[in-house]
Amino acid sequence: MTIHTPCEQNPTPESVAGQTTIEHGSRWQSAIKTAFALWLLATVVCGLAYPLLMTGIGQLLFPWQSNGSLLFDSQHQLRGSALLGQQFSAAGYFHGRPSASDYKNGAASNLAQSNPALVAEIRQRYAYWHQQRPDRPVPSQLVYASASGLDPEIDLSTALYQAPLVAAARQVPVTDVEALVQQLAQRAGREEPIVNVLQLNMALDKVLSAR
């Protein structure tokens, strides 16, 4: 007579199903643990380590640029950013390109070219500058906004166009104003030099007003 031990008995369908369920559960737990570990690693590397590394490098090598290229006057008052244009309307200051925003809230007007309001604004700008200097053609940069509405620079020719007006308002020789414009003109890699309007107006207050 042959005696069968428990390990030699044929497995029942219930035992096979139970073993399969246990194996599947173990696999799911392993997959969940692996996914969580990868998520945690990606969060630490991409969300903490990399931003901190880039911030540290920026602060160490390019502190002015990484902090927004902010410009302060002699009284340590914030005047704006060298990267964002802002509007000047007072006499004795250079005007930048038209914009619907300033350095505090960057936003364009979003007016289409066919919009009557935009056409009226352009005509008004042209009429204003033509009245200021009827002897010279009006520069397009004083009439049309840039694509972003935030450009902080104007061409050198546009700045020199305004130099006599600024000099007359400040009652200084126009040659002094033109010399300051030329001094601040940036020529690297451009067909025509450009001038940062905010930096130019700050230099006007600092240099010419001190005389």
Secondary structure, 3 states (H helix, E strand, C coil): CCCCCHHHCCCCHHHHHHHHHHHHHHHHHHHHHHHHHHHHHHHHHHHHHHHHHHHHHHHHHCHHHHCCCEEECCCCCEEEECCCCCCCCCCCCCCCCCCCCECCECCCCCCCCCCHHHHHHHHHHHHHHHHHCCCCCCCHHHCCCCCCCCCCEEEHHHHHHHHHHHHHHHCCCHHHHHHHHHHHCECCCCCCCEEEHHHHHHHHHHHHCCC
